[in-house]
């Protein structure tokens, strides 16, 4: 572990709600790539975990295991995207409003997801779910970190992270990957 790794791990472990933090090894990185590719083809609607793919491409890669005390994400972590890239629906973070255009109507899918009705009618047939790269402000503040992203791995990826680090599978906890390049 080098100086940057030590500083990042200490920072991550100091965040409220983080119960474990670690470095993603090259072997784990390969397994995560495999699991994410496999996961994207399991369901009836395509799912692209762009956030994990982006994080896996960064020079430095870490993980945290968090509980419900961890802060909410700064942006939506799930979007329904048309084939031309338009957002047709998205997760709604508590306390934030949907990104409506000119007061358009939304269909609430559960408590935390909305579909923009007019957009979905027009372009919904070829849509896929996308888990985008999410900012991680605490790491962005470090002078040596650039292109910072975080992402939630699939259930299969989460299991790989825990198993490879000797951590038990607790459904009350979740993992997040954090990647960045050296500035």
Backbone as a ProteinNet text record, in pm:
[ID]
protein_1_A
[PRIMARY]
XXXXXXXXXXXXXXXXXXXXXXXXXXXXXXXXXXXXXXXXXXXXXXXXXXXXXXXXXXXXXXXXXXXXXXXXXXXXXXXXXXXXXXXXXXXXXXXXXXXXXXXXXXXXXXXXXXXXXXXXXXXXXXXXXXXXXXXXXXXXXXXXXXXXXXXXXXXXXXXXXXXXXXXXXXXXXXXXXXXXXXX
[TERTIARY]
84.9	0	89.8	65	145.8	79.6	143.2	95.5	-46.1	-71.8	-205.4	-308.7	-277.3	-370.5	-403.8	-301.4	-323.4	-413.2	-385.1	-464.8	-610.3	-629.6	-765.9	-842.3	-778.8	-845.2	-883	-791.6	-821.9	-939.6	-940.8	-1050.5	-1183	-1182.6	-1305.6	-1356.9	-1265.1	-1306.2	-1359.4	-1322.7	-1368.3	-1509.6	-1563.6	-1695.8	-1805.8	-1904.4	-2016	-2087	-2111.8	-2181.9	-2092	-1962	-1868.9	-1824.9	-1851.4	-1813.4	-1685.9	-1646.7	-1521.4	-1478.6	-1348.5	-1293.5	-1170	-1145.5	-1029.2	-991.4	-881.7	-829.6	-879.8	-921.1	-959.8	-832.3	-802.6	-682.5	-701.5	-591.7	-605.1	-691	-678.7	-757.9	-906.6	-939.6	-1079.1	-1133.6	-1052.6	-1093.9	-1137.2	-1059.5	-1094.5	-1225	-1242.3	-1366.5	-1487.4	-1469.5	-1579.3	-1618.5	-1519.2	-1548.9	-1633.6	-1593.7	-1666	-1808.1	-1823.5	-1956.3	-2048.1	-1995.5	-2079.7	-2124.9	-2038.5	-2078.3	-2187.9	-2172.9	-2271.5	-2405	-2400	-2520.5	-2604	-2538.9	-2610.9	-2704.2	-2684.2	-2766.3	-2863.3	-2882.9	-2966.3	-3115.8	-3158.1	-3300	-3366.1	-3497.7	-3572.7	-3544.9	-3495.9	-3460.2	-3309.9	-3244.2	-3099.3	-3062	-2953.8	-2899.8	-2752.3	-2712.1	-2570.8	-2519.8	-2424.4	-2366.5	-2245.2	-2275.2	-2171.4	-2080.7	-2137.4	-2057.7	-1948.6	-1983.4	-1883.2	-1780.6	-1826	-1730.9	-1632	-1682	-1595.9	-1499.1	-1549.3	-1462.9	-1354	-1389.8	-1292	-1180.2	-1205.1	-1104.2	-1008.6	-1033.2	-948.5	-821.5	-716.9	-588.4	-601	-668.7	-685.1	-829.3	-848	-983.3	-996.1	-1097.2	-1122.8	-1267.9	-1300.6	-1439.8	-1471.5	-1598.8	-1647	-1766.3	-1786.4	-1909	-1976.8	-2102.8	-2170.5	-2303	-2347.8	-2480.5	-2570.3	-2690.5	-2789.1	-2752.5	-2652.5	-2610.4	-2528.1	-2477.8	-2395.9	-2480.7	-2420.3	-2490.5	-2560.2	-2665	-2728.3	-2637.7	-2654.6	-2572.2	-2607.1	-2510.1	-2537.3	-2625.1	-2635	-2719	-2793	-2889.5	-2961.8	-2864.5	-2886.5	-2796.7	-2856.4	-2982.1	-3047	-3127.1	-3108.6	-3182.9	-3236	-3351	-3403.6	-3369.9	-3287.8	-3231.7	-3277.9	-3317	-3355.6	-3230.8	-3252.2	-3137.9	-3058.6	-3121	-3047	-2994.4	-3003.1	-2942.6	-3031.8	-3158.7	-3248.3	-3294.6	-3300.1	-3347.1	-3499.5	-3551.3	-3695.5	-3751.3	-3664.6	-3704	-3579.7	-3599.4	-3483	-3522.5	-3424.1	-3438.3	-3452.2	-3538	-3553.4	-3488.9	-3390.9	-3321.3	-3408.8	-3422.4	-3505.4	-3472.1	-3575.3	-3557	-3526	-3519.8	-3490.6	-3608.3	-3627	-3738.6	-3694.9	-3789.4	-3757.9	-3717.3	-3641.5	-3594.5	-3700.3	-3809.5	-3919.5	-3887	-3932.4	-3919.9	-4056.3	-4064.7	-4189.3	-4307	-4286.5	-4395.1	-4454.4	-4378.2	-4432.9	-4478.2	-4569.8	-4625	-4531.7	-4534.5	-4452.9	-4541.7	-4494.8	-4558.5	-4465.1	-4515	-4431.7	-4433.3	-4316.6	-4299.6	-4242.3	-4327.7	-4282.4	-4254.4	-4181	-4152.7	-4030.5	-3943.3	-3816.4	-3780.9	-3879.2	-3846.2	-3961.6	-3930.5	-4033.8	-4003.1	-4109.9	-4098.5	-4163.9	-4093.7	-4145.5	-4236.2	-4367.4	-4467.4	-4450.5	-4442.5	-4434.6	-4305.7	-4195.7	-4068.4	-4073.4	-4128.9	-4133.7	-4226.2	-4339	-4430.4	-4360.3	-4281.8	-4216.2	-4095.8	-4018	-3889.4	-3866	-3967.3	-3947.4	-3924.7	-3955.2	-3947	-3805.7	-3706.9	-3568.7	-3485.1	-3552.2	-3481.9	-3407.5	-3309.6	-3236.5	-3213.1	-3192.8	-3156.6	-3006.2	-2966.1	-2824.7	-2796.6	-2689.4	-2639.3	-2517.7	-2532.9	-2426.3	-2312.7	-2198.4	-2093.3	-2147.3	-2115	-2165.8	-2047	-2056.2	-1947.2	-1924.8	-1803.4	-1770.3	-1691.2	-1762.3	-1699.1	-1582.3	-1588.3	-1481.2	-1346.9	-1347.7	-1223.8	-1189.2	-1291	-1266.5	-1187.7	-1203.1	-1134.4	-984.4	-939.2	-796.5	-723.6	-614.9	-542.5	-486.2	-462.2	-400.6	-501.7	-630.3	-732.6	-804.3	-813.1	-891.7	-978	-1078.9	-1171.3	-1231.2	-1273.4	-1326.7	-1468.1	-1493.2	-1627.6	-1653.5	-1781.2	-1820.2	-1937.3	-1962.4	-2069.9	-2105.3	-2229.6	-2275.1	-2263.3	-2188.6	-2178.8	-2309.1	-2323.3	-2437.7	-2433.1	-2539.1	-2542.6	-2428	-2400.9	-2290.9	-2156.3	-2138.1	-2014.8	-1999	-2108.9	-2108.3	-2062.6	-2114.1	-2074.2	-1924.9	-1873.3	-1729.5	-1644.3	-1684.3	-1608.5	-1603	-1716.5	-1722.1	-1644.6	-1666.4	-1600.6	-1448.5	-1399.5	-1254.7	-1188.9	-1268.4	-1214.2	-1254.2	-1309	-1345.4	-1457.7	-1547.1	-1657.7	-1786.5	-1869.8	-1994.8	-2096.3	-2190.1	-2295.7	-2410.5	-2417.2	-2520.7	-2612.9	-2740.7	-2831.7	-2856.9	-2816.9	-2834	-2719	-2618.8	-2502.3	-2495.2	-2427.6	-2409.5	-2267.1	-2220.1	-2084.9	-2090.2	-1983.8	-1965.1	-1819.9	-1799	-1664.4	-1633	-1507.9	-1461.9	-1332.1	-1330.5	-1211.3	-1168.6	-1038.7	-987.9	-852.9	-813.8	-681.4	-596.2	-465	-372.1	-353	-370.4	-358.8	-214.2
-117.2	0	123.8	214	335.7	448.9	567.3	680.7	722.5	725.3	762.4	661.9	532.4	428.7	447.1	469.7	487.9	607.6	718.5	839.2	818.5	755.5	732.9	637.8	528.5	432.3	500.3	579.3	651.3	747.1	819.3	911.3	835.4	728.4	650.8	593.5	541	482.4	587	713.1	819	868.5	829.9	877.6	807.1	883.5	825.1	720.2	605.4	497.9	397.6	426.1	330.7	231.9	103.4	1.4	-72.3	-61.1	-121.3	-50.7	-34.3	23.4	-55.3	-67	-141.8	-109.3	-169.7	-154.2	-270.8	-242.1	-348	-399.9	-527.2	-589	-611	-630.5	-660.5	-785.1	-887.1	-1009.4	-981.2	-905.4	-870.5	-782.2	-692.2	-605.2	-690.2	-792.9	-882.1	-955.2	-1005.6	-1077.5	-984	-860.6	-764.2	-733.7	-721.3	-699.8	-814.2	-936.4	-1055	-1057.8	-1033.3	-1037.4	-928.9	-809.8	-701.4	-730.8	-789	-826.5	-932.4	-1028.4	-1135.4	-1080.1	-992.4	-937	-857.6	-786.7	-699.6	-776.5	-906	-984.5	-1078.7	-1064.8	-1159.1	-1130.8	-1007.5	-975	-947.2	-918.8	-892.8	-755.4	-660.8	-527.6	-511.4	-459.3	-441.1	-347.4	-382.3	-300.2	-277.6	-151.6	-119.5	-46.2	-107.6	-43.4	37.1	150.6	238	290.5	312.2	359.3	261.2	132.7	31.4	17.4	15.2	5.5	121.6	241.3	359.6	350	310.8	297.5	193.3	81.2	-25.5	19.2	121.9	172	273.8	313.3	412.5	348.8	431.8	383.7	329.3	401.7	363.2	320.2	209.6	159.1	106.9	156.8	122.6	79.1	23.4	-9.4	31	55.5	71	-21.7	-64.3	-131.7	-31.9	1.3	108.5	60.5	134.3	108.2	228.1	229.9	332.6	473	485.7	618.7	693.4	623.3	687.4	790.2	899.1	1008.7	960.6	1030.2	993.4	1032.5	970	1005.4	1145.8	1215.3	1350.5	1354.8	1243.2	1236.3	1102.8	1090.7	964.5	853.2	736.4	623.3	522.4	543.2	456.9	545.9	523.9	598.8	502.3	535	464.2	551.9	499.5	579.5	524.1	614.4	573.3	540.5	482.6	445.5	567.3	686.5	807.1	886.1	826.3	885.6	975.4	988.3	1073.7	1001.2	1074.8	1018.9	1009.5	885.7	860.8	842.5	809.3	789.7	790.4	813.2	816.3	798.3	752.7	742.5	883.3	896	1024.6	1014.1	1098.1	1103.4	1183.5	1137.1	1204.5	1353	1435.8	1579.9	1649.5	1576.3	1636.4	1613.9	1705.5	1698.4	1632.3	1568.1	1511.1	1620.4	1582.2	1676.3	1691.8	1757.3	1773.5	1882.4	1861.1	1962	2027.4	2157.5	2232.4	2170.3	2129.5	2076.7	1945.4	1867	1740.5	1648.4	1560.2	1467.8	1349.3	1297.7	1180.6	1070.3	948.7	830.9	782.5	779.3	736.6	584.8	525.5	381	350.7	317.6	301.5	437.8	438.5	565.1	636.5	565.4	626.7	633.3	618.2	620.7	684.1	773.3	832.9	804.9	794	782.6	906.8	973.3	1092	1043.6	1060.5	995.6	1026.5	1153.2	1186.7	1134.9	1142.9	1091.8	940.7	871.6	725	675.3	743.3	702.7	709	813.4	836.9	745.1	718.2	650.6	530	482.4	379.5	238	207.5	68.8	10.8	93.9	43.6	91.5	124	179.3	72.2	117.1	28.7	104.1	28.7	89.5	113.1	231.4	267.5	311.6	256.5	300.3	387.3	520.9	610.6	623.1	675.9	711.6	821.9	813.2	907.2	980.6	1113.1	1186.4	1136.8	1153.6	1120.7	1239.4	1341.6	1469.5	1459.7	1367	1356.2	1323.4	1242.2	1207.8	1316.8	1379.1	1488.4	1601.5	1618	1725.4	1700.8	1578.3	1547.2	1602.6	1672.1	1737.1	1643.5	1520.9	1427.2	1340.6	1358.1	1273.4	1348.4	1286	1342.7	1231	1269.6	1172.9	1078.7	1134.9	1056.3	1009.2	880.6	824.4	722.8	704.6	595.7	524.8	403.4	323.6	208.6	167.1	49.2	-72.4	-172.5	-293.7	-372.9	-464.4	-555.4	-641.6	-714.3	-807.7	-907.1	-954.2	-1049.4	-984.8	-858.9	-787.4	-761.6	-728	-705.4	-831.9	-946	-1074.2	-1097.8	-1069.6	-1086.9	-999.6	-874.8	-783	-837.4	-876.5	-925.8	-1055.5	-1149.2	-1280.3	-1265.8	-1182.8	-1169.9	-1095.7	-1029.6	-957	-1018.8	-1140.9	-1212.5	-1146.8	-1078.1	-1008.7	-1088.1	-1086.8	-1161.5	-1087.5	-1163.3	-1107	-1061.8	-932.4	-875	-790.2	-826.4	-752.2	-607.8	-571.2	-433.3	-343.3	-402.8	-328	-332.3	-234.1	-228.5	-184.4	-219.8	-180.9	-71.5	7.6	111.2	104.2	114.3	125.6	273.4	311.1	447.7	439.5	503.3	500.5	640.6	655.9	783.7	763	863.3	867.5	964.4	948.4	1037.6	1163.1	1279.6	1408.6	1438.4
0	0	0	-97.4	-103.1	-22.8	-25.9	53.6	12.1	-118.2	-166.7	-118	-131.7	-85.5	62.4	144	288.6	316.5	248.1	269.8	226.6	111.1	60.8	152.6	193.4	283	415.1	471.1	596.1	578	466	438	425.6	346.9	327.4	459.3	541	669.2	766.9	746.1	836.5	803.6	689.5	648.9	727.4	770.6	845.1	759.8	819.3	751.1	681.4	671.9	610.2	717.7	693.9	791.9	750.9	623.4	577.3	448.7	429.5	306.8	268.6	138.9	94	-49.4	-91.2	-227.1	-311.1	-433.5	-526.3	-591.9	-571.5	-628.8	-778.9	-853	-996.2	-1022.8	-938.3	-956.6	-936.3	-832.2	-806.4	-918.4	-968.4	-1079.3	-1199.2	-1231.6	-1344	-1317.8	-1196.1	-1162.5	-1167.9	-1123.9	-1129.7	-1274.3	-1362.5	-1504.9	-1559.1	-1527.4	-1573.6	-1518.8	-1390	-1327.4	-1382.3	-1404.3	-1456.5	-1599.2	-1680.6	-1816.7	-1812.3	-1725	-1710.3	-1660.5	-1564.9	-1503.6	-1603.4	-1695	-1788.6	-1880.9	-1895	-1987.2	-1916.9	-1786.4	-1711.9	-1718.5	-1733.1	-1722.7	-1856.2	-1852.8	-1975.4	-2036.2	-1954.9	-2003.6	-1984.7	-2087.3	-2080.1	-1964.8	-1896.7	-1788.3	-1818.2	-1823.7	-1844.6	-1722	-1653.2	-1536.3	-1582.3	-1643.4	-1697.3	-1587	-1469	-1356.2	-1318.2	-1308.7	-1273.5	-1385.2	-1510.4	-1622.4	-1619.3	-1589.9	-1583.6	-1466.3	-1350.1	-1231.4	-1254.1	-1317.5	-1342.2	-1436.2	-1515.6	-1609.6	-1546.3	-1423.5	-1357.4	-1300.7	-1283.6	-1231.2	-1089.4	-1004.9	-864.5	-843.6	-769.5	-747.2	-604.6	-535.3	-395.7	-382.5	-267	-238.5	-95.4	-72.7	64.2	81.7	204.1	245.1	337.8	308	380.8	438.1	540	595.6	564.1	618.7	584.2	632.1	718.4	764.6	660.6	559.3	456.4	380.6	340.2	272.4	144.1	101.1	-25.9	-142.6	-257.4	-373.2	-423	-484.7	-533	-658.2	-730.1	-850.4	-851.3	-942	-958.2	-993.6	-935.8	-961.6	-1058.9	-1099.3	-1198.3	-1292.2	-1422.4	-1523.3	-1628.3	-1686.1	-1802.1	-1921.4	-2013.2	-2122.2	-2257.1	-2348.5	-2483.9	-2564.9	-2682.6	-2767.3	-2814.2	-2813.3	-2852.2	-2731.9	-2611.7	-2493.2	-2409.6	-2444.8	-2366.1	-2240.2	-2129.3	-2002.4	-2007.2	-1999	-2001.2	-1860.5	-1766.9	-1628.1	-1541.6	-1411.3	-1322.9	-1177.4	-1101.9	-956.9	-900.6	-801.6	-734.6	-597	-574.2	-445.9	-349.5	-227.7	-127	-119.1	-124.5	-113.9	-244.9	-355.9	-486.4	-580.6	-671.6	-765.5	-895.9	-967	-1098.6	-1197.6	-1301.4	-1404.4	-1513.6	-1481.3	-1577.2	-1678.6	-1802	-1906.9	-1924.7	-1906.6	-1925.3	-1851.4	-1728.7	-1646.9	-1693.4	-1768.6	-1820.1	-1707.5	-1740.1	-1641.6	-1622.2	-1499.5	-1467.3	-1412.6	-1429.2	-1371	-1261.7	-1139.2	-1026.9	-1019.3	-1029.6	-1023	-885.1	-791.2	-653.8	-592.3	-482.4	-413.5	-467.7	-538.2	-572.3	-719.2	-810.5	-953	-1028.5	-1122.6	-1207.6	-1353.7	-1431.6	-1576.8	-1635.3	-1727.3	-1794	-1907.1	-1889.3	-1973.4	-2121.8	-2160	-2302.8	-2366	-2294.7	-2348.5	-2365.5	-2265.4	-2269.4	-2379.6	-2401.1	-2509.2	-2643.9	-2661.5	-2789.8	-2812.9	-2707.7	-2727.5	-2638	-2568.2	-2467.1	-2515.8	-2639.6	-2688.1	-2687.3	-2707.1	-2713.8	-2595.3	-2486.3	-2369.9	-2291.5	-2215.3	-2123.9	-1993.7	-1887.5	-1760.3	-1759.7	-1715.7	-1706.6	-1563.6	-1508.4	-1378.1	-1408.1	-1401.6	-1445.8	-1344.2	-1389.9	-1294.4	-1202.5	-1075.3	-975.2	-913.4	-899.5	-833.7	-690.3	-642.2	-503.1	-448.6	-397.5	-361.1	-264.2	-171.1	-71.2	-137	-242.5	-314	-414.8	-475.9	-570.7	-505	-373.6	-300.8	-286	-309.3	-297.5	-419.5	-397.9	-506.4	-611.8	-577.9	-672.4	-746.7	-721.4	-783.8	-895.5	-1012.7	-1123.2	-1182.3	-1256.9	-1318.8	-1214.5	-1103.4	-991.6	-1024.1	-1003.3	-1019.5	-909.2	-880.2	-791.4	-856.4	-811	-869.8	-777.8	-787.7	-713.9	-804.1	-762.3	-844.1	-839.8	-932.4	-932.2	-806.7	-783.3	-670.5	-680.6	-802.1	-822.6	-790.4	-831.9	-801.1	-652.7	-587.3	-442.9	-369.5	-411.3	-350.3	-370.8	-489.8	-518.3	-426.4	-408.5	-322.3	-180.2	-128.2	10.1	26.5	-66.2	-57.9	-63.6	-154.8	-170.9	-55.1	28	143.2	275.9	270.4	392.2	471.3	401.2	467.2	450.2	554	545.6	458.8	404.9	321.4	411	436.7	522.2	434.4	421.9	334.1	377.2	498.1	544.6	499.4	435.1	389	236.9	178.8	33.7	2.8	-116.3	-156.2	-262.3	-264.2	-365.3	-410.2	-540.6	-596.6	-615.7	-590.2	-610.5	-689.6	-806.6	-890.4	-930.2	-952.8	-1002.5	-1068.4	-1147.5	-1207.7	-1126.6	-1137.1	-1068.3	-1152.9	-1089.7	-1160.7	-1194.2
[MASK]
+++++++++++++++++++++++++++++++++++++++++++++++++++++++++++++++++++++++++++++++++++++++++++++++++++++++++++++++++++++++++++++++++++++++++++++++++++++++++++++++++++++++++++++++++++++++

